């Protein structure tokens, strides 16, 4: 029986490279893959619904799903981090610890993105700083933002301003016109952002909020039991209704691709990182053999926490349940 053809758009993570290179082939499916920066992928899906299968911002997915978007997720989470450790501050801002962010001007690419959702939730629940105590500034133009495609409106009690088009998060942070900024959550240039990831660390008068982001990430992991996931994989619901087997076959292929990647982890010892070996040993000790777990069972707490934050922060009008988001055939994974 011929394989069905499905278009896929995703970033080129090492965990999905075997799938992109067709070393792994989903049973019954031929994937026509496009690789893009996640921010561009999300915008094109939210605005134009261009691909059959796509990487998707979890926050934007929750919002779109609550609005009736005909997408269904599979529990694959290709990108994770501890996003509150990606906060940079101006040295003259008076910010020495998270509590000092109260009353300060904080810059984001845009308010609804998943990394920002995690940051606000962590600041409130781990450090006692409500989003309402911070003055928020966003870089993306409304017509080029994810929020522009979903009709995002500022939640009640939240102050959000758009920075001038001739400025960027980095330029305003460096000049002290913003006190703190979230580093863009994925490296590389996009068509909708003016600040590139990694640029903040090179700016004068700028430093990380957490001087030891690794130890803060470990603290968070030990307290909460998970690393924050940023993205998932969505499939057009119409495709799954016509081919109910597609969801689980795709899920299994992503799992196989990740396992092949893990089998090559020692190749990182050949990278231009002098302490790569020690870092790999630390990661294994802290996170175990699978730092990027897929499936519902391993991610229930993180997913429920994110759904709580989305509702609590006014991004979704109701609290979404896991079974509303993921295909039924993947619920036992």
Buried (B, 14 or more C-beta within 10 A) or exposed (E): EEEBEBBBBBBEBBBBBBBBEEEBBBEBBEBEBBBBBBBBBBBBBBBEEBBBBBBBBBBBBBBBBBEEBBBBBBBBBBBBBBBBBBBBBBEEBEBEEBEBBBEBBBBBBBBBBBBBBBBBBBBBBBBEBEBBBBBBBBBBEEEBBBBBBBEBEEBEEBEBEEBEEEBBBBBBBBEBBBBBBBBBBBEBEBEBBBBBBEBBEEBEEBBBBBEEBEEBBBBBBEEBEBBBBBBBBBBBBEBBEEBEEBBBBBBBBBBBBBEBBBEEEEEEEEEEEEEBEEEBEEEEEBBEEEBBBBBBEBBEEBBBBBBBBBBBBBBBEEBBEBEBBBBEBBEEB
